[in-house]
Amino acid sequence: MYKALPRSILYLLLCSSLGCDLVTDPLVAPGGDNSGGEGVTRKVLLEDFTGHRCNNCPAATRTATQLHDVYGEDLIVVGVHATDFFGAPANPPNPNGSYATDFRTEAGTAYATTFSVSFLPTGMVSRRAFNSSLLQSSSAWGSDIADIIGQPADLDIWFSQLDYNPDDGTVSAEVKVAVVGPVTDDHNLTIYLIEDHVVDWQLDNEATPPDVENYEHRHVLRTTLNGTWGVPLITGAANTGDTITLSYPDFAVDPSWQPANCALVAYAYNTASNEVMQVAERNFQP
């Protein structure tokens, strides 16, 4: 469970890595796995909308990395490559082969359309609206995260099983959701498959030259295991003490993705507000 440190200490810790305007009154993560126990607190999903031809996007990704360094496993970052202008491959193709990869996904395109992503970089912090806006600039991510992370949660999520089979290139997962406080409204569960440390071209206005051939793309959304909007998890209401189990056997993993860098991210969200109420991540290989 989170324990609040003195505000002066937190202020110094976060200012040193993020800048004082990013975080106000944050909470410090202890690590560990909630796994349905008492005192469950909220983790945060940061969806970083990005594109390989967006020259300001690497700076936002670096901010996300700094925040992850502060909060550890209680902040889960997903890079969602989106938009035709910034996310599409070069057309016509560049002679040197740069920007030929299409990192966009069906789900990412749907999110960009639904949430009106028209510029990059931008992001959503557990899909909660801040100042009446779901989309937040990277300079606001720190304070937004601090508003949510470590707060008491009504749901807990964990992977009770995750097995990658190298013989047939499939992953199987079992996800458990424990209701630890009364929940109302319909909720869905979505599972992302993400890949970290993907090396490819990226435009970066802070690099010289700005066309970076060996850029390391972080937490790239590759696909979903159960559809863009997931599957129904709770209909109407759920009572404290309920536990829901969902199984996803033998999901085929693209052979071009590196299993050692892959992970699954499961999150539950309120279908009326779209707010992500809880999230969990587990690597293919510990």
N, C-alpha and C positions, 0 to 999 in steps of 0.2 A: 504494500500500500504506500502511496505517496505520503511523504512528510514534508511540510512546508519549511524551508529554511528561512532564516531571517532575511527580510527584504533587501537589506544592504548587501549581504553576501551574494544573493541571487543577481542583484543588479550588476555587481562587479564581474561575476562569472560570465554573464551573457553579454555584457558590453564588450568584454575583451575579445569575443569571437564574432559577434554579430553587429555591433553598433548599438548605442543606447536607445535609438529610436525604434528598434525592432521588437523588443520584448518588455512587457510590463508585468510584474508580479508573477513570474513563472514558477513552476513546481519542478522538483528534481526527481528523476526516475530512479527507482531502486533496482530495476531489472527483475527478471523472474517471469514466471508464467502464472496467470491468474487461475486457469483451469477450474473454474466454477466455484472457487472458494469464497469466503466472506471478505468484505472489504474490497471488492472488485472496483477498479477505477477505469476511466475511459482512456483508451489509446486514440491516436489521431491519424487519419488518412490525409496525406497531402498529395493531391493530384496536380502535378506540374505539367501544364500544357506547353509543349515545346516543339521545335522543328529544326531539322539539320541545316536549313538555309535561313535561320533566324539568328542574326548576329548578336542580339542581346540576350538570347536564351541561355548561353553558358553561364553568364553571371547569375542568373536566377537559379540555375542548377547548383552552382557553388554555394549559394545561400541555403538551399535545401540540404546540402551536404553538411554545412556548418550546424544547422539546426538538428540534423540527425546525430551529429557528434555530441550535442548537448543532451538530447533526450533518449538516445539509444533505441532499443527495440519498442519503446512506447510511441515513437513516431515512425510511421510507415510511409515511405515516399514511393510514388509511381510516376514515371515519366510517360506522359500521353502525347505521342507525336500526332499533330493534327494540322489541318487547313491545307488547301490546295496550294497556296502561295508559298508557305514556309515548309510544309511537310512533304510535298510531292517530289519525286525524283526530277533531276534536271531534264528539261525537254525543250529543244533537242538535246541528246546526250552530250556531255562534255568530252572532248577528245582524250582527256587524261583519266576518264572514268569517275570523276568526282561526283558526289551527290547522286549516285545511281541507285542507292538502296531506298526502298519504300518502307519506312518504319510505321506508317499509318496502319490502323486496324479498323475493322468494321465497328467495334465498340467505341474506339476513340473518336471516330468520325461522328457517330451518333451522339456522343456526349458533347462534342463541339457544337453540333447543330442544336441540340436540346437546350444547352446552357448558353447559347449565343456567343461562342468564342469567335471573335472577329479580329483579335490582335494577339500577338505573342511578344514576350512571355506573359502568362497569367496562371492563376492556379485557384484551386478550391481547397479549403481547409475543412475536412469532414462534411463538405457540401452545406455548411452553415452560412447563412447570410450575415455579413457584417456591414453595418451602415447601409442596409437594404440591398446589398450586392453579394451574390455568390462568388463572383470572380474577383480575386484579390491580387494586387501587385506583389511582387516578391518582397518589397520593403515592409509589407503589412503581415507577412506570414508569421513572423515571430510572435507578435502580440496576439494574433488570432489563435495560434496554437496554444499560447499560454492561457487563453480564456477557457479552453476545453480540457486540455490534458490533465489527467489526475483527478478530475471531478468524479463523484460517485456514479457508477454505471448501473443500469438495470439489466444489461446483458453481458455475458461473458462468452467469448469464442475461443476455441483452440482446435488444433489439428490432433486428433487422437491417433491418427495413422497417416503416414505419407511414405509411399514406397515408389521408387523409380526403378524400372526394370530395364537394364541396358541391353538385354537380349532382344527385346521387341520394341524398345524406345517408347514405352508407355509409363505414365504415372497414375497411381491410384491414391485416393485420399478419402479420409473420413473426417468430417467436421462435426464438432459438438457445439451446441449453443445452449447455455444455461441461463434461465431467467432468474435473476437474483434480486429483482425488484418488479413491482407491478408494471406491465407494459400494455398500453392501449394503442390502437390504430394498426393498420396492416404494415407488415415489415417484410422485405425481401432479403435474400442472401445472394450475393454475387461473389464469384471466385475468379480472380485474375491469375494468369500465369505471366510472370515477369522474368526478364533476364538482365543481369547486371554486367558491367565491364564489357560492353559491346564496342569494339574498336572500329571506327569508320569516320568518314568525312564529317566535318562540322564547321560552319562559319562562326567565327568568334572575333568580335571587334576589339577584344583585349589581347589578342595574340598577334604575333608578327612572324610570318604573314598571316592574315586573317583566315585563310583557307587551311584548316588543320586536317591533315590526312589521317593522323593516328589519334583522333580524339576519342576519349573514353565516355561512351554514353552510359548513363546510370539508370538502373531500375526500369528498363524499357518494358512497357506493356506490350506483350506479344499476342495474347488472346484471352478469352474467357472460357472457363470450363462449363458454364451453365447459362450462357446467353448474355447479351448486353445488359439486361436489367435483372438478371438472376432469376431466382425461383421464389415462390411464396414461402415464407418462414413462419410468420404469425398472421393469422386472420382475425381481425377484430380485437382480440386481447389475449394475454397469456398471464398465468399466475406464477407467483414466486415459487420456485422449486421445480418448475417444469424443465425438462431437458429434451432438446431436439437433436436428432442425429441425421446427417445427410451423407450419403456415400457416392463417390464418383470413381468407378473402377476403370482402369485401362484406357486412359485418355492419351491419344497419340500425340507425341511431342515432335515438332519439326526437327528433322535430323541436323539442320544447320545451327540449331541452338545448342549451347554448351550446358549440359545438365549440371555441371559443377557450379554454374553461375545462375541457375534458375531457382525460383521460389514460387510458392502459391500465396496469394493474399485473399483472405476471406473477410467480407464485411457485411454487416447488417444495416439496412437503412430504412427509414420511415418513408413509405411510398407516397404519402401526402406531401411531406415537406422536402423529401430527398436527403434529409440530414443523415449522415452516417453515425450510428449510435455506438458501434463497436467494430473493431477490426483486429485481425491477427495475421501474422506472416510466419511461414516456415520454409526453410530451404529444402531443396531436394536432398542435399547431402550435408550433414552437420559439419 
